[in-house]
Amino acid sequence: MTFNKDNDGMKFSDTKIQTIIPTKIIGPINFVYNGMKESVSVPMATLETPLWYSAKRGAFVSQKSDGIRVFVFDDFMTRSIILEANDVEGMLKCKEWIFANQKSIENIVNKSSRFAKLKNIHIENVAKLLYIRFSIETGNASGHNMVTKAADDIANFITSHCEGVNYISVSGNYCVDKKVSAINGILGRGKQVSAEIIVKKDVCESILRTSPSKICELNTKKNLIGSILAGSVRSANAHYANTVLAVFLATGQDAANIIEASQGITFAETHGEDLYFSVNMPNIIVGTLGNGKNLDFAIKNLELMKCYPNDANSSKRLAAIIAAATLCSELSLIAAQTNQGELMESHIALERDNNKNV
């Protein structure tokens, strides 16, 4: 089917509906990124109003510590194509040809966009079908369209050189785009980020109203064992999705990427009398330029966090800030759940108070 915006039946209604999601600025969060200690305020758009207060409490903890240290390990977007040979022998020959000509494929990626750079290729097969997953650096863009264009070009290149190999799809679900998967947790998709903090015992008791040992115990019994029982896929956390989506909505991101970005593992242990706490997120898919980021609210919120599209690595900075904010709300929620009744009492009080102010 060829899409044409002027085709009959393809027109959108002229009715204009204004959608407003409540947004508050959380922080400042003290965090250390690229060796620099700084404070940052984070915009969060959500209808889960207690989230603001939970993240705010975690931010206060960061102010009473040496800050949240954040590390971005890797950064790429993926796209997988499906090709089909005549038989298994033809599939194997094509697979060998791809790896023998990887340099030529790299050049095709480079020509598809001045920002695109091929990082690696993973291939799986089912009978005569080839599922080829490309990991591509995309600069400050989240890169969905960039990698799709590159994948299209690569598919044309391979099928023109491998006899009997045909194109099936530009996306073969081995990417994996906006779906839960093990492979994204293992290989990553987007920015792979870890954030960590040391919380002193007295800070834990006075601000979080619990102890380091209780947080560690609950993290094991809730996040780890509970997630295993539930069959979670490469994931053991309390509520990464809440914070990630709130920042996504505030900064013009593709909200559907919350499916991958909420995947991750919370780690906690005692260091002497103190608490070591960490969130580990392999799939934070964000950009500081591209569709959605040119909206007025997104521009203002990205500028608030000093995530300027023309600055090198600003999308990595945004991912680092999201991880720091996620740690704040994750720590606060787990602390609340160590005290029976606190979570529900907080929700009732905060949501009633918020409704009065609407």
Salt bridges, closest charged atoms under 4 A:
GLU38 OE1 - ARG317 NH2 2.98
GLU48 OE2 - HIS347 NE2 3.86
ASP74 OD1 - LYS119 NZ 2.35
ASP75 OD1 - LYS191 NZ 3.26
GLU84 OE2 - LYS128 NZ 3.46
GLU89 OE2 - LYS93 NZ 3.65
GLU106 OE1 - LYS103 NZ 3.59
ASP153 OD2 - LYS149 NZ 3.53
ASP177 OD2 - ARG79 NH1 3.95
ASP177 OD1 - HIS144 NE2 3.98
ASP177 OD1 - ARG189 NH1 3.03
GLU196 OE2 - ARG69 NH2 2.56
GLU217 OE2 - LYS221 NZ 2.59
ASP254 OD2 - LYS178 NZ 2.62
GLU260 OE2 - ARG189 NH1 2.78
GLU269 OE2 - HIS271 NE2 2.92
ASP274 OD2 - LYS200 NZ 3.49
GLU342 OE2 - ARG57 NH1 3.65
GLU342 OE2 - ARG209 NH2 3.41
GLU351 OE2 - HIS347 ND1 3.39
